[in-house]
Amino acid sequence: MHDQQARIKSHIESHQHMASPLLPLLHAIQDDLGYIPEESYSNIAKALNLSVAEVHGVVTFYHHFRTHPPGKHVLQVCRAESCQAMGSEALETHVKSSLGIDFHQTTSDGAITLEPVYCLGNCACSPAIMLDDQVYGRVSSKQVDRLLADAKEAV
């Protein structure tokens, strides 16, 4: 925990003198830790001359930010219009059912965190998902099942 606090402090120090530093700072913390700990809000707010409510508001407004550690693998299902037109809602329902979780939740074994995303830039190959840092297009329920099975084996 002390190492985590030191890493957050380092990010704050490197961002606090930027113009409009909050979003770049939050991205840096999440890129480093995998999430933005709620206990860091007061230090961020103090350094940037903001209220804790303002920091909390930004973190909770953007779907990209997490307030809890993610699972070993992060699965994002695209919910943008193109993907919805090509069946992402059915894919989303399948994934939620097969994993037994909803968006912003992690499987009980800590293997998979499920998140919505609102465009992966892969519209020509809808529906699209991203598993960790890899984007997949024209994904079927069977394909996502195989990808998740492989990811769970790798845990």
C-alpha positions as CSV (number, residue, x, y, z in Angstrom):
1,M,0.0,0.0,0.0
2,H,2.9,2.4,0.8
3,D,4.4,1.7,-2.6
4,Q,1.0,2.5,-4.2
5,Q,0.8,5.8,-2.4
6,A,4.3,6.7,-3.4
7,R,3.5,5.9,-7.1
8,I,0.3,8.1,-6.9
9,K,2.3,10.9,-5.3
10,S,4.9,10.7,-8.1
11,H,2.1,11.0,-10.7
12,I,0.6,13.9,-8.9
13,E,3.9,15.7,-8.8
14,S,4.6,15.2,-12.5
15,H,1.2,16.4,-13.5
16,Q,0.1,19.1,-11.1
17,H,1.8,22.0,-13.0
18,M,0.3,21.1,-16.4
19,A,-2.5,23.0,-17.9
20,S,-5.8,21.0,-17.2
21,P,-3.9,18.2,-15.4
22,L,-6.8,16.2,-14.0
23,L,-7.6,13.8,-16.9
24,P,-3.9,13.2,-17.8
25,L,-3.2,12.5,-14.1
26,L,-6.1,10.1,-13.8
27,H,-5.1,8.2,-16.9
28,A,-1.5,8.0,-15.6
29,I,-2.6,6.6,-12.3
30,Q,-4.9,4.0,-13.9
31,D,-2.3,3.1,-16.5
32,D,0.1,2.4,-13.6
33,L,-2.2,0.8,-11.0
34,G,-5.0,-0.5,-13.1
35,Y,-7.5,1.7,-11.2
36,I,-7.8,5.0,-9.3
37,P,-8.1,4.3,-5.6
38,E,-10.8,6.4,-4.0
39,E,-8.5,7.1,-1.1
40,S,-6.3,9.1,-3.5
41,Y,-9.0,11.6,-4.3
42,S,-8.2,13.9,-1.4
43,N,-4.5,14.1,-2.4
44,I,-5.3,14.7,-6.0
45,A,-7.9,17.4,-5.1
46,K,-5.5,19.2,-2.8
47,A,-2.6,19.2,-5.3
48,L,-4.9,20.5,-8.1
49,N,-6.9,22.9,-6.0
50,L,-10.1,21.0,-6.6
51,S,-12.7,19.6,-4.3
52,V,-12.9,15.9,-3.6
53,A,-16.3,15.9,-5.2
54,E,-14.9,17.3,-8.4
55,V,-12.3,14.5,-8.6
56,H,-15.0,11.9,-7.8
57,G,-17.3,13.4,-10.4
58,V,-14.7,13.1,-13.2
59,V,-13.7,9.6,-12.2
60,T,-17.3,8.4,-12.1
61,F,-18.4,10.3,-15.2
62,Y,-16.0,8.5,-17.5
63,H,-16.7,4.8,-18.0
64,H,-13.0,4.2,-18.7
65,F,-11.9,4.9,-15.1
66,R,-12.1,2.1,-12.5
67,T,-12.3,2.6,-8.7
68,H,-11.4,-1.0,-7.9
69,P,-8.6,-3.3,-9.1
70,P,-9.5,-5.1,-12.3
71,G,-9.3,-8.8,-12.8
72,K,-6.3,-10.5,-14.4
73,H,-8.0,-9.9,-17.8
74,V,-10.3,-7.0,-18.9
75,L,-12.9,-7.7,-21.5
76,Q,-14.5,-4.6,-23.1
77,V,-17.6,-5.0,-25.3
78,C,-18.3,-2.2,-27.7
79,R,-21.7,-0.5,-27.3
80,A,-21.4,2.0,-30.1
81,E,-24.1,2.3,-32.7
82,S,-22.3,0.2,-35.4
83,C,-21.6,-2.6,-33.1
84,Q,-25.2,-2.5,-31.7
85,A,-26.5,-2.7,-35.3
86,M,-24.4,-5.8,-35.9
87,G,-25.5,-7.7,-32.7
88,S,-23.4,-6.5,-29.8
89,E,-26.4,-6.4,-27.5
90,A,-26.9,-10.2,-27.9
91,L,-23.1,-10.7,-27.5
92,E,-23.2,-8.5,-24.3
93,T,-26.1,-10.5,-22.9
94,H,-24.3,-13.8,-23.7
95,V,-21.1,-12.6,-22.0
96,K,-22.8,-11.3,-18.9
97,S,-24.7,-14.6,-18.6
98,S,-21.7,-16.9,-19.2
99,L,-19.5,-14.9,-16.8
100,G,-22.2,-14.4,-14.2
101,I,-21.4,-10.7,-13.9
102,D,-22.5,-7.3,-15.1
103,F,-20.5,-4.4,-16.5
104,H,-17.9,-3.0,-14.0
105,Q,-17.7,-6.3,-12.2
106,T,-15.1,-9.0,-11.9
107,T,-15.6,-12.8,-11.8
108,S,-15.4,-14.3,-8.4
109,D,-12.1,-16.0,-9.4
110,G,-10.6,-12.6,-10.3
111,A,-9.9,-13.7,-13.9
112,I,-12.1,-11.4,-15.9
113,T,-13.4,-7.8,-15.5
114,L,-16.2,-6.9,-17.9
115,E,-16.5,-3.3,-19.1
116,P,-18.5,-1.4,-21.7
117,V,-16.6,0.7,-24.2
118,Y,-18.2,3.2,-26.6
119,C,-16.1,2.7,-29.7
120,L,-13.0,0.7,-30.4
121,G,-12.5,2.2,-33.8
122,N,-13.2,-1.1,-35.5
123,C,-16.7,-0.2,-36.9
124,A,-16.1,-2.0,-40.2
125,C,-15.7,-5.2,-38.3
126,S,-18.6,-4.9,-35.9
127,P,-19.4,-6.3,-33.3
128,A,-16.0,-5.7,-31.7
129,I,-14.5,-6.5,-28.3
130,M,-11.2,-5.8,-26.7
131,L,-9.6,-8.4,-24.5
132,D,-6.7,-6.8,-22.6
133,D,-5.0,-4.8,-25.3
134,Q,-6.1,-6.9,-28.3
135,V,-9.1,-5.8,-30.5
136,Y,-11.2,-8.5,-32.1
137,G,-13.8,-7.9,-34.8
138,R,-16.9,-9.7,-36.1
139,V,-17.0,-11.6,-32.9
140,S,-19.6,-14.3,-32.3
141,S,-20.6,-15.8,-29.0
142,K,-18.6,-18.9,-29.7
143,Q,-15.5,-16.8,-30.5
144,V,-15.8,-14.8,-27.3
145,D,-16.2,-18.1,-25.3
146,R,-13.0,-19.4,-26.8
147,L,-11.1,-16.2,-26.0
148,L,-12.4,-16.2,-22.4
149,A,-11.5,-19.8,-21.9
150,D,-8.0,-19.2,-23.2
151,A,-7.7,-16.1,-21.0
152,K,-8.8,-18.0,-17.9
153,E,-6.4,-20.8,-18.6
154,A,-3.6,-18.3,-18.8
155,V,-4.5,-17.0,-15.2
